[in-house]
Structure formats: C-alpha cells, structure tokens
Amino acid sequence: MTRWFSLRRRLLGLLLGGIATVWSLTMACSYLDAHHEIDQLFDAQLAQSAQTLLALATHDDEDERIGDLSAVGDAGHEYQRRLRFQIWRQDGRLAMRSENAPETPLTVSGGFAEHGDAQTLWRTYSQWNREHSLQVQVAEDHAIRDQLSGNVAWRLLLPALFGLPVIGLGAWLATRRGLATLDALAGQIASRHPAQLQAIVPASAPDEIRPLLEALNRLLARVEQTLDAERRFTADAAHELRTPLAALQAQAQVALQARNDEERQRSLGQLQIGLARAAHLVEQMLLLARLDPERGLPAPEKLDLCPLVESVCAELGSAILARDLDFDFSAESGGSVLGQREWLRVLVRNLLDNAIRYTPQGGSLRLCVVRDADTTWLRLADSGPGIPEAERQRVLQRFHRLHAGDVPGSGLGLAIVARIAALHAARLRLEESASGGLLVSVGWPTARAGG
C-alpha cells in the first residue's frame, strides 16, 4: 500500500529538527565549557584567598597578634556568606576561623578537594605557609558555581525559546514559497482535458523537478503514441473487415438461393475460403494489437534458430508441396539468439507463408541460417514477382499490399515481421534475390556462450 506524506511538512520537520539539534548541541557544549571556566575561575579565587589569608596570618603570627579561637564576623554579600575559612597552627590548635566555619577541620586533604555533608557540597583548598607553622583551609559552597552555570544556561536557552518559533515561521514561509511551483504544476495537470497529452512546460520550475517533468513528458508521449496506434488500428480494422464480411454475406445469400446442390456446394466452398481469410485477418490483427504496446521482450531466452525454423517448415510443408515448390533449407550450427520463442515462430511463419503465397507454381524457395562475426542471419529468397525498391519500406506498413487482386492476404504479414524484429533489436532487409524475386534478411546479435 502506498504511503502518502507531505513534502512540505517533512522539509519543515527536517529543517527545524536540524536547527534544534545543532542549537541544543551548541548550548550543551557552551554550558559545559562555561561550567569548566567557572570552576577554574572560582578555584583560582579560592587559592588566591587562601594565599592572601596565609600571608596575613603569617605576618600577624610573627607579630604575635593572632589570638586563639578568634572568629571573624560574617559579611553581608550573598556569595561571601557561602565561603568559610580556618587557620590552624602546627600543634593542631585553631588560630582563626570565619563566623560560619566549624571548629573542626574543613578538610584533611592538601590542595583542592571536595567534601559534602547532609545538605551542602563544599569545594576546599588547604595550604601551609613556608615555615609550616600555619595552615589555611578555605571552603566554598559548590552551589555558587552551579547557580552561575545555571544562569549561563538560561541566558543561552532564552534566545532559543524566542528564536526557534521565528525561525520555524520563516522556514514554513520559505518552503511554502519554494514548493509553490509544484502546486502550480499539479494544478496545471489537474485542469487538463484527458485528450491533452502534449508536453508540460511550466512557466518556471526548479532544476530538482526537471527529471520528474522529463519522465512525465516521456510518459505522455508514449500514451499519445499508444492512443494513436489504437485509433489507427481501430480505423484500419473497421476498413479491412468491411470487405470480407460483405463478401461472406454475399456468399451466404448465394448459397441460400442456390437452385441445385452443385451451385450450393460451390457457394459454400467460397464461403469457407472467405471464412478462412477473415479468420486469418482477425488473427493477424489481434497479434499486431498485442505486439504494439510492448517495449521489450517478455522473458527472453537463448534459442537455437535451426530447430525452430525446421519446425515451422514442417508445419507449412503441405503448402510447399501443394505449389510444387523447389524448397531448400540449410543452417550453420551455433545459430543462437536471445529472443522470445513464440514471437520468433510467428516471424518465421509469416515470412515463409508470404513467400509461399507469392512464389508461382513450380518456383523455388531458399531458406538458410548463417552466421558472421557477431550476427546470426535468417535469409529467405523466392522466385516470385519481388518488390520494387521504391516500395520496400511501404510494404512494412500495415494493410499495404502490392498485388491485392492476385494473391489473397491481409497486408499485415510483413508489418508483423518488422514489429517483432524491432522488439528483438534485429535488422530487417528487403533486397532482390538472385532469381529476381524477394530476398528477406533478418539479423540478430549472436547470443554469447553463457549469455
């Protein structure tokens, strides 16, 4: 079952999805980069604060101005309230701390470390002075960093919240304008009358739909050719069937009005001959109607022409004997071609039947299958009246006959041969035979071994 979808919605979805994905990745990378830089900045500030405190504490210690358990009052800044520090002596006594710092060590690690309690995660830094007499421990609430990173992420996200709808509207307008040509083209096709099969030439069209337009125009051309062939075939059939049907009707009336059995039998014999001709005509017309729509060979196979031609000769042997024809068939081995078996039988039968009917009583027929470098040829030469060079292309047309009154026929035999040869990509030649009659040559590309 065919799945229908909107090209406009698909393009819009792909475009907005791609923009949103790229924007999200950009924001994620920016957030991670900003978070890393904030960590580096705060770590530097933390280390700088510790070193400043350590330098001041060392100076005061030399002047003996650091009192035990002296607490520094808490500051009023939001971020400063989330900072705490301690100064420890070498003997393990607390020399100084901030108001919000506990009396136990903030960390037991040197340098940077992270420690958490039930509610808060702290980033700590610890450093001894040069004399190793004083140690400063500074701790910072990690939430400060998360808060700043969150502010950065929000400021990155805010333009996206307002920008994506604007971009989406612009993309929708752009795709609608870009696909307007398709809408106009669909409207042009929908408004056409079924009989209008000329090529579609839009006022403007993008290069991307040119292959579609070219394919559609080729399809319209094939449809027009098919309809023309059907109309021509219908007109020809009506014209060609009118005469034999009228003759059959006349023979039937003669048989009904016959005055004796001999006259009736003669009329019935003519009626039977007329019926055979009409049946042959209808058969040829139906075959041509079946061949017309074909664009190639259905189920082609590798075939040896020799046994195929021999079987057709056997079928028409009685007709050859009835006309006392000097018939000769010769074939070279390996005459293999790629083709459709039944169609090739029809081609050979039509050629041979045509030659039998146009060759006079006691004449000669020469049929052979030969090969050259890359072609397998079927050649049939007769001693009949032949076909003038100026008429050799016209006899390949439907219902065209040179000797309409002399020899019974439908005028379709050679037209069917030409059509089958074209479907097999074979060459068809009409020439004068050595005896002055007609030489018909059909050449197929030789089928290679394993081909």
PAMI-234395 format. One line per 4 residues: for each residue x, z, y of C-alpha. Coordinates in nm, 3 decimals, padded with zeros to 5 digits, always signed. Layout:
X/Z/Y; ...;
***
This chain:
+00.000/+00.000/+00.000; +00.135/-00.097/+00.342; +00.228/+00.192/+00.571; +00.148/+00.131/+00.937;
+00.331/+00.311/+01.213; +00.359/+00.295/+01.590; +00.687/+00.144/+01.706; +00.633/+00.298/+02.049;
+00.590/+00.648/+01.906; +00.883/+00.601/+01.671; +01.114/+00.488/+01.952; +00.993/+00.769/+02.174;
+01.043/+01.025/+01.898; +01.392/+00.897/+01.816; +01.490/+00.889/+02.181; +01.358/+01.235/+02.268;
+01.480/+01.378/+01.938; +01.828/+01.242/+02.002; +01.833/+01.375/+02.359; +01.705/+01.717/+02.249;
+01.958/+01.733/+01.965; +02.251/+01.638/+02.188; +02.131/+01.877/+02.457; +02.093/+02.160/+02.204;
+02.441/+02.099/+02.064; +02.581/+02.086/+02.416; +02.411/+02.412/+02.507; +02.528/+02.578/+02.186;
+02.888/+02.468/+02.246; +02.866/+02.572/+02.612; +02.723/+02.911/+02.516; +02.994/+02.974/+02.255;
+03.264/+02.863/+02.497; +03.119/+03.078/+02.776; +03.092/+03.378/+02.542; +03.456/+03.332/+02.441;
+03.570/+03.307/+02.802; +03.365/+03.614/+02.897; +03.526/+03.808/+02.611; +03.868/+03.701/+02.728;
+03.790/+03.795/+03.089; +03.649/+04.135/+03.002; +03.936/+04.208/+02.763; +04.180/+04.127/+03.041;
+03.991/+04.352/+03.281; +03.977/+04.625/+03.017; +04.352/+04.606/+02.959; +04.419/+04.594/+03.333;
+04.201/+04.900/+03.392; +04.381/+05.089/+03.116; +04.722/+04.998/+03.252; +04.620/+05.098/+03.604;
+04.490/+05.434/+03.483; +04.803/+05.484/+03.275; +05.030/+05.411/+03.571; +04.839/+05.653/+03.796;
+04.821/+05.919/+03.526; +05.196/+05.891/+03.457; +05.272/+05.928/+03.830; +05.042/+06.228/+03.861;
+05.184/+06.379/+03.546; +05.532/+06.364/+03.694; +05.397/+06.543/+03.998; +05.209/+06.784/+03.768;
+04.876/+06.702/+03.928; +04.675/+06.618/+03.612; +04.454/+06.908/+03.517; +04.331/+06.968/+03.164;
+03.981/+06.855/+03.088; +03.932/+06.731/+03.441; +03.633/+06.494/+03.449; +03.591/+06.206/+03.688;
+03.241/+06.165/+03.829; +03.025/+05.875/+03.719; +02.993/+05.576/+03.952; +02.670/+05.417/+04.053;
+02.733/+05.050/+03.957; +02.535/+04.921/+03.665; +02.836/+04.786/+03.478; +03.058/+05.080/+03.569;
+02.817/+05.322/+03.401; +02.882/+05.132/+03.078; +03.255/+05.199/+03.099; +03.432/+05.516/+02.984;
+03.792/+05.626/+02.959; +04.011/+05.912/+02.835; +04.370/+06.019/+02.899; +04.536/+06.209/+02.617;
+04.863/+06.398/+02.615; +05.123/+06.361/+02.346; +05.032/+06.700/+02.198; +04.672/+06.586/+02.147;
+04.516/+06.754/+02.448; +04.260/+06.566/+02.661; +04.402/+06.540/+03.012; +04.124/+06.344/+03.183;
+03.801/+06.158/+03.097; +03.509/+05.987/+03.267; +03.176/+06.165/+03.301; +03.017/+05.961/+03.022;
+03.314/+05.988/+02.784; +03.305/+06.234/+02.492; +03.574/+06.495/+02.431; +03.671/+06.332/+02.103;
+03.898/+06.025/+02.095; +03.726/+05.698/+02.173; +03.942/+05.516/+01.915; +04.214/+05.588/+01.665;
+04.347/+05.232/+01.684; +04.606/+05.092/+01.917; +04.529/+04.788/+02.131; +04.187/+04.628/+02.116;
+03.926/+04.743/+01.867; +03.551/+04.772/+01.828; +03.363/+05.084/+01.731; +02.994/+05.149/+01.711;
+02.763/+05.445/+01.697; +02.395/+05.458/+01.617; +02.293/+05.284/+01.940; +02.592/+05.114/+02.103;
+02.881/+04.889/+02.008; +03.193/+04.966/+02.210; +03.495/+04.749/+02.282; +03.801/+04.980/+02.314;
+04.158/+04.945/+02.431; +04.431/+05.205/+02.378; +04.784/+05.213/+02.521; +05.070/+05.470/+02.555;
+05.296/+05.493/+02.856; +05.665/+05.409/+02.831; +05.766/+05.770/+02.771; +05.496/+05.804/+02.505;
+05.372/+06.114/+02.678; +05.029/+05.989/+02.786; +04.775/+05.764/+02.613; +04.488/+05.591/+02.789;
+04.176/+05.493/+02.594; +03.921/+05.270/+02.767; +03.586/+05.172/+02.617; +03.329/+04.919/+02.736;
+02.972/+04.870/+02.618; +02.958/+04.535/+02.437; +02.605/+04.482/+02.567; +02.755/+04.389/+02.905;
+02.914/+04.083/+02.752; +02.600/+03.990/+02.559; +02.395/+04.024/+02.875; +02.625/+03.794/+03.071;
+02.633/+03.543/+02.784; +02.252/+03.555/+02.770; +02.233/+03.486/+03.143; +02.462/+03.186/+03.097;
+02.249/+03.056/+02.806; +01.928/+03.097/+03.008; +02.077/+02.907/+03.301; +02.172/+02.630/+03.058;
+01.830/+02.630/+02.894; +01.628/+02.635/+03.216; +01.715/+02.277/+03.322; +01.630/+02.158/+02.969;
+01.284/+02.314/+02.983; +01.206/+02.122/+03.300; +01.424/+01.817/+03.232; +01.301/+01.721/+02.884;
+00.937/+01.661/+02.990; +01.060/+01.448/+03.281; +01.292/+01.254/+03.050; +01.009/+01.220/+02.798;
+00.778/+01.075/+03.063; +01.050/+00.833/+03.173; +01.120/+00.731/+02.813; +00.749/+00.675/+02.747;
+00.715/+00.457/+03.056; +01.032/+00.266/+02.962; +00.921/+00.200/+02.602; +00.574/+00.101/+02.717;
+00.718/-00.145/+02.966; +00.975/-00.270/+02.714; +00.712/-00.331/+02.445; +00.463/-00.492/+02.681;
+00.589/-00.833/+02.562; +00.482/-00.750/+02.206; +00.136/-00.652/+02.330; +00.109/-00.977/+02.524;
+00.229/-01.175/+02.222; -00.025/-01.002/+01.996; -00.299/-01.080/+02.246; -00.193/-01.446/+02.261;
-00.205/-01.477/+01.881; -00.536/-01.289/+01.853; -00.702/-01.515/+02.112; -00.606/-01.834/+01.932;
-00.856/-02.052/+01.753; -00.780/-02.091/+01.379; -00.712/-02.460/+01.434; -00.444/-02.387/+01.697;
-00.126/-02.395/+01.488; +00.123/-02.513/+01.749; +00.438/-02.308/+01.807; +00.410/-01.981/+02.000;
+00.608/-01.997/+02.326; +00.572/-01.670/+02.521; +00.644/-01.662/+02.894; +00.921/-01.409/+02.830;
+01.045/-01.233/+02.519; +01.346/-01.017/+02.434; +01.618/-01.152/+02.207; +01.533/-00.890/+01.943;
+01.199/-01.054/+01.854; +01.333/-01.410/+01.862; +01.391/-01.415/+01.481; +01.032/-01.294/+01.432;
+00.895/-01.566/+01.660; +01.104/-01.835/+01.492; +00.989/-01.723/+01.146; +00.627/-01.714/+01.265;
+00.654/-02.062/+01.417; +00.805/-02.195/+01.093; +00.515/-02.040/+00.904; +00.264/-02.200/+01.142;
+00.436/-02.537/+01.094; +00.415/-02.503/+00.715; +00.049/-02.403/+00.737; -00.022/-02.704/+00.957;
+00.159/-02.934/+00.713; -00.035/-02.786/+00.423; -00.368/-02.829/+00.602; -00.277/-03.185/+00.699;
-00.186/-03.261/+00.337; -00.514/-03.113/+00.216; -00.717/-03.310/+00.471; -00.528/-03.629/+00.381;
-00.571/-03.561/+00.012; -00.945/-03.496/+00.055; -00.992/-03.817/+00.254; -00.786/-04.021/+00.006;
-00.969/-03.870/-00.290; -01.308/-03.947/-00.140; -01.200/-04.304/-00.069; -01.035/-04.371/-00.406;
-01.306/-04.211/-00.618; -01.586/-04.400/-00.449; -01.490/-04.735/-00.604; -01.451/-04.627/-00.971;
-01.765/-04.415/-00.954; -01.961/-04.708/-00.818; -01.822/-04.930/-01.096; -01.916/-04.671/-01.359;
-02.266/-04.652/-01.219; -02.297/-05.030/-01.228; -02.174/-05.049/-01.591; -02.418/-04.775/-01.690;
-02.706/-04.972/-01.533; -02.592/-05.287/-01.711; -02.584/-05.101/-02.043; -02.935/-04.964/-01.983;
-03.070/-05.309/-01.900; -02.887/-05.492/-02.179; -03.102/-05.743/-02.368; -02.923/-05.706/-02.701;
-02.676/-05.486/-02.885; -02.382/-05.717/-02.820; -02.433/-05.706/-02.446; -02.488/-05.329/-02.458;
-02.169/-05.272/-02.660; -01.971/-05.485/-02.415; -02.108/-05.283/-02.123; -02.037/-04.953/-02.298;
-01.682/-05.071/-02.367; -01.630/-05.147/-01.999; -01.787/-04.812/-01.917; -01.540/-04.637/-02.149;
-01.246/-04.818/-01.988; -01.375/-04.720/-01.643; -01.413/-04.359/-01.750; -01.055/-04.355/-01.879;
-00.931/-04.495/-01.548; -01.135/-04.242/-01.349; -01.010/-03.957/-01.569; -00.651/-04.075/-01.518;
-00.703/-04.095/-01.142; -00.850/-03.745/-01.127; -00.568/-03.610/-01.343; -00.305/-03.765/-01.117;
-00.476/-03.638/-00.803; -00.504/-03.284/-00.938; -00.139/-03.290/-01.038; -00.036/-03.406/-00.692;
-00.255/-03.139/-00.533; -00.076/-02.878/-00.747; +00.268/-03.009/-00.652; +00.205/-03.034/-00.278;
+00.218/-02.661/-00.188; +00.533/-02.597/-00.392; +00.857/-02.525/-00.204; +01.084/-02.498/-00.507;
+01.099/-02.481/-00.885; +00.899/-02.208/-01.061; +01.105/-02.059/-01.346; +01.377/-02.330/-01.361;
+01.576/-02.359/-01.683; +01.871/-02.554/-01.816; +01.734/-02.857/-02.002; +01.880/-03.140/-02.208;
+01.718/-03.462/-02.085; +01.774/-03.657/-02.409; +01.523/-03.483/-02.641; +01.274/-03.453/-02.354;
+01.289/-03.829/-02.285; +01.272/-03.907/-02.659; +00.951/-03.705/-02.696; +00.787/-03.889/-02.406;
+00.894/-04.225/-02.557; +00.734/-04.121/-02.886; +00.407/-04.038/-02.707; +00.398/-04.381/-02.541;
+00.528/-04.571/-02.847; +00.187/-04.716/-02.932; +00.152/-04.857/-02.578; +00.501/-05.014/-02.605;
+00.414/-05.172/-02.940; +00.077/-05.292/-02.815; +00.250/-05.501/-02.548; +00.524/-05.618/-02.786;
+00.799/-05.498/-02.552; +01.170/-05.512/-02.632; +01.245/-05.143/-02.577; +01.587/-04.982/-02.590;
+01.681/-04.616/-02.523; +02.037/-04.487/-02.507; +02.173/-04.149/-02.400; +02.505/-03.976/-02.349;
+02.546/-03.625/-02.485; +02.554/-03.333/-02.247; +02.293/-03.465/-02.005; +02.181/-03.116/-01.899;
+01.995/-03.050/-01.575; +01.834/-02.747/-01.412; +01.462/-02.803/-01.381; +01.103/-02.732/-01.476;
+01.025/-02.873/-01.820; +00.662/-02.981/-01.773; +00.728/-03.143/-01.438; +01.018/-03.342/-01.581;
+00.794/-03.463/-01.865; +00.540/-03.581/-01.606; +00.815/-03.762/-01.412; +00.946/-03.944/-01.720;
+00.595/-04.024/-01.844; +00.484/-04.167/-01.508; +00.797/-04.384/-01.482; +00.763/-04.516/-01.837;
+00.384/-04.564/-01.811; +00.430/-04.754/-01.485; +00.694/-04.979/-01.639; +00.482/-05.049/-01.949;
+00.180/-05.150/-01.744; +00.372/-05.380/-01.505; +00.601/-05.544/-01.765; +00.443/-05.863/-01.903;
+00.363/-05.910/-02.273; +00.685/-05.953/-02.472; +00.904/-05.830/-02.183; +01.190/-05.583/-02.204;
+01.246/-05.217/-02.110; +01.585/-05.049/-02.090; +01.592/-04.669/-02.063; +01.912/-04.463/-02.056;
+02.054/-04.122/-01.967; +02.411/-04.138/-01.832; +02.649/-03.904/-01.653; +02.911/-03.944/-01.384;
+03.132/-03.680/-01.221; +02.860/-03.444/-01.102; +02.525/-03.620/-01.159; +02.304/-03.687/-01.459;
+02.111/-04.013/-01.417; +01.789/-04.133/-01.577; +01.765/-04.513/-01.537; +01.469/-04.732/-01.633;
+01.488/-05.111/-01.594; +01.200/-05.351/-01.668; +01.144/-05.726/-01.659; +00.826/-05.705/-01.453;
+00.750/-05.854/-01.112; +00.968/-05.598/-00.934; +00.914/-05.459/-00.583; +01.036/-05.637/-00.268;
+01.299/-05.437/-00.081; +01.076/-05.402/+00.225; +00.805/-05.239/+00.012; +01.019/-04.993/-00.188;
+00.964/-04.698/+00.044; +00.595/-04.770/+00.090; +00.520/-04.764/-00.285; +00.629/-04.399/-00.286;
+00.332/-04.322/-00.063; +00.001/-04.218/-00.212; -00.251/-04.482/-00.315; -00.022/-04.767/-00.211;
-00.028/-05.050/-00.469; +00.127/-05.396/-00.457; -00.071/-05.554/-00.743; -00.403/-05.375/-00.711;
-00.607/-05.650/-00.874; -00.369/-05.740/-01.157; -00.280/-05.408/-01.319; -00.504/-05.102/-01.348;
-00.365/-04.787/-01.182; -00.422/-04.516/-00.927; -00.134/-04.577/-00.687; -00.015/-04.219/-00.742;
+00.243/-04.256/-01.019; +00.550/-04.319/-00.805; +00.426/-04.071/-00.539; +00.421/-03.801/-00.807;
+00.768/-03.907/-00.926; +00.902/-03.883/-00.569; +00.747/-03.538/-00.522; +00.888/-03.400/-00.849;
+01.231/-03.547/-00.767; +01.225/-03.382/-00.424; +01.137/-03.044/-00.579; +01.436/-03.082/-00.814;
+01.669/-03.188/-00.528; +01.717/-03.513/-00.721; +01.799/-03.855/-00.579; +01.547/-04.136/-00.633;
+01.647/-04.502/-00.602; +01.442/-04.821/-00.639; +01.650/-05.134/-00.696; +01.627/-05.474/-00.857;
+01.704/-05.482/-01.229; +01.931/-05.734/-01.397; +01.625/-05.922/-01.527; +01.468/-05.941/-01.180;
+01.226/-05.654/-01.233; +01.249/-05.297/-01.108; +01.532/-05.052/-01.173; +01.437/-04.688/-01.107;
+01.720/-04.430/-01.100; +01.672/-04.055/-01.075; +01.984/-03.839/-01.042; +02.004/-03.463/-01.087;
+02.304/-03.240/-01.017; +02.457/-03.176/-01.359; +02.397/-02.820/-01.483; +02.730/-02.647/-01.545;
+02.805/-02.452/-01.861; +02.663/-02.103/-01.832; +02.470/-02.208/-01.521;
***
